Amino acid sequence: MTLKEKLDAYERLMRLDKPIGILLLLWPTLWALWLSARGQVRLDVLLIFVLGTVLMRSAGCIINDLADRNLDPHVERTRERPLASGLVSPREAFVLVGVLLSLAFVLVLQLHRLALYLSLFGAAITVIYPFLKRFFVFPQAGLGIAFSFGIPMAFAAQRGEVPAVAWVLMAATFFWIIAYDTEYAMVDRDDDIRIGVHSSAILFGHRDVAAVMACQGAFLAIMSVIGVWYQFDVVYFSGLALAAVLVVLQYPLIRERGREKCFRAFLGNGWVGGLIFAGIALDMYFRIRLFR
């Protein structure tokens, strides 16, 4: 294998060729950074969280593939992954995970001590989550915690504390993650049943579509509460309304439970998170300009 082919395999192992996972992890972190700093985010903190998000998502993907290396060859969507296909060895993957986690740890050392302590818990969840589907009927709950844990870390990094609003925002994000990862799980449901692993799509059964939309509704409702909490204006609620439109448009995509349409619905959540961030950032920007 040439160096170019090996680097390409590493890139695919870390899912750098599929940035949707980075976006879904990054958006809630950015919401929290802007809310905790009221729009005046320190550049060094922003860079640390953006780079840390990329590193931790990449490490999480490798850990997931290490955990599933004997399962992925039997699943249509994952059989060509580098570990499953033998392009990357488990030893190489372990080394790469170690490098990524070490780099992430160096970054978090630059933050407030409380953020450092929280990062240790977040890292533990990242390691544990890929194994949950073997024995826990609702593994998406683990992802909900892992992918929303940047929120209390962001508040801790900039305020030195984690106020109540951070946990409310984390709860909203938890519902959002359950919704979009259930859409993702609907793509693999038949394969997951065949190989004997758990997912929310299996747990919800024929109520999966209703569960997805209910979780999205809870997410949007709590985000509305946060908007009132921060006394946001029409800019934020316009972004939230546009996000709600995109959520509603997911319904016809998942209604018939087709693989491709469920995956398209999942991908659409990248835009949902982006619109909400735009609403937060712009509302705070105009407020700062108004009172300068």
PEVEN-V186367 format. One record per helix or strand. SS is the DSSP state (~ for helix, > for strand). FROM is the first residue (numbers start at 1). LEN is the number of residues. If there is no record, write none. Layout:
SS_FROM_LEN, SS_FROM_LEN
//
This chain:
~_3_11, ~_20_18, ~_43_25, ~_72_3, ~_82_4, ~_90_19, ~_113_20, ~_140_9, ~_150_10, ~_164_32, ~_200_30, ~_234_21, ~_259_33
//
